[in-house]
Amino acid sequence: MPSKPRRRAGGFAEVVAEVAATLPPAPGGSTGPYRLTPVAASGFLDAEGRYWRLARGPLERRLAKRLATGADEMTLGHWDGWHEDFPDALIPVLLTPEERPAAWLRALAEDHRAYEFRAADGRTLLYLDVDC
């Protein structure tokens, strides 16, 4: 009886790492490694070192509106909400309670998607990914 063919050594992750090593750096002047957006990575670390895990989304408008006032934290995604102290990482800036109503109105005025993230301590975060 013939034996089963052997699986190739290495996996998909190794193939992707080899291909990524041959790509030129991303345009825009950043010399750091390419980082996924928090939604694509299913989570992120904030500037305080707290890990936020993607809980659900995109959310319908009614639930996003409820989280805009009830979530523990809120942030605007895309390019105008990234923390400047960490140029090589996509770390969203958490909004103050005073900034939240204006951010919600801006998201409503533009094309956006809302996502809910949760921290290990049970805190919730509304992440508004606004397209300009």
VENFENDA-V660388 format. One record per residue. SS is DSSP state (~ for helix, > for strand, _ for the rest). PHI is phi in whole degrees, -180 to 180 (999 if undefined). Layout:
# VENFENDA-V660388
ss: <SS:SS>
phi: <PHI:PHI>
This chain:
# VENFENDA-V660388
ss: <_:_:_:_:_:_:_:_:_:_:_:~:~:~:~:~:~:~:~:~:~:~:_:_:_:_:_:_:_:_:_:_:_:_:_:_:_:~:~:~:~:_:>:>:>:_:_:_:_:_:>:>:>:>:>:>:>:_:_:_:~:~:~:~:~:~:~:~:~:~:_:_:>:>:>:>:_:~:~:~:_:>:_:_:_:_:_:_:_:_:_:>:_:>:_:_:~:~:~:~:~:~:~:~:~:~:~:~:~:_:>:>:>:>:>:>:>:>:>:_:_:_:_:>:>:>:>:>:>:>:>:_>
phi: <999:-71:-81:-69:-65:-75:-74:-68:-67:88:-127:-61:-62:-67:-65:-63:-63:-65:-67:-62:-68:-91:-79:-72:-62:-66:-68:116:88:-77:-97:-78:-69:-66:-118:-76:-67:-56:-70:-65:-86:63:163:-162:-99:-87:-65:-91:88:-86:-91:-110:-103:-64:-96:-166:146:-66:-94:-71:-60:-64:-69:-63:-64:-64:-72:-61:-105:-102:-71:-67:-137:-148:-148:-98:-85:62:-91:-98:-119:-94:-72:-74:-74:-128:-67:-99:-137:-93:-112:-66:-85:-80:-83:-78:-57:-72:-84:-64:-61:-66:-65:-65:-64:-65:-63:-66:-76:-120:-72:-147:-133:-113:-134:-106:-116:-130:-96:-63:-84:93:-70:-114:-136:-95:-111:-100:-93:-100:-94:-87>
